[in-house]
Amino acid sequence: METESVQIQVTMPGTNAPRMIRIDFSVPEALYQEALELAEAEGWKPAELHRIFWEKGFAVHAEGSNKRLVNKHLRERIKKQLEK
C-alpha cells in the first residue's frame, strides 16, 4: 500500500507594514486549521495570526535559551568556587 504525499503551500499574507520580511514555512495541516479557527474566533486577520505565532514562539524560545545560559553560568561559577 502506498501513501500519497500531499503538500499545500500557504504563505504569510501580504501586509503594508514597513520593513517586514516574508517567510515561508510548513506546519501540519491540522494545526494550521486549528489556528485559522482560533483566528476567526478572536477576530484576527491572517497577517496578525502569523505575527502572533512568530512573536510568542520566539519569546518562549528566547526565555528558555536565556534560562539555560544563566544556569550554565551559575554552574560554572559554583564549580570554580568548589575548586578553590
N, C-alpha and C positions, 0 to 999 in steps of 0.2 A: 504494500500500500504506500503510495507516495503522498507527501504533503506539499501543498502548493504554498509558496512563499508570497505573501502579499505585503506590499509596502505602499502606504498612502503618504504623499508629501503635502504637508501643511506648513506654511511659513508664517513667521511673525507678521501680523497685519501692518500695513503702512501707517505711518504717523507723520505729522507735520512738526514734531518736536525737533529742536535743533541738536546737532552733534550726536545723533544716535547711530549705532552700528547694527546692521542687520545680521542676524544669526539664525541658521537653520539647525535643528536638532531633532532627534527621534525619541518618541515616548510610546509606551504601549497604548494601543487604541482604547482599551477600556479606561485607562487613566485619563486620557485626553477627553473622552466623552463625559466622564465624571466631572472633570474640570470645567467643561463647557456648561454643564447643567448648573454647577455652582456659580459660575459667572453670570448666567442668566438670572438665577435666583437673587444674586447680590446686586444685579444691575450694572455689572462691569462691561465695558467694551472689550473686544478681543485683545487689543493692544494693552489695556490695563491688566488683563489676566496674565499675559506673558511677562510684563514688568514685575508684577507681584511675585510670580514664581521665581524670577531671577533674583529680586531683592531679598525675599525671605529665604530662599535656598542659600544664597551667598552669605547672608547674615548668620545662618545656622552653621555653615561650614567654617566661616571665619572665627566664630565663637569657639567652636571645637578646636580649631587649629591653635588659637591663642591659649586655650587652657592646656593643651598638650605642651606647648612651648614653655609656659610658665612652670608647669610641673617638671619638665625636663631640667630647667634651670635650678629649681628648688632641690631636685635630687642631686644634681652636680654639686651644689653648694654644700649640702649635707655630707656628701661623700668626701669633699675636700676637708671639711671640718673634722670628720672622723679620722682622716689620715694624719692629721697634725698631732 
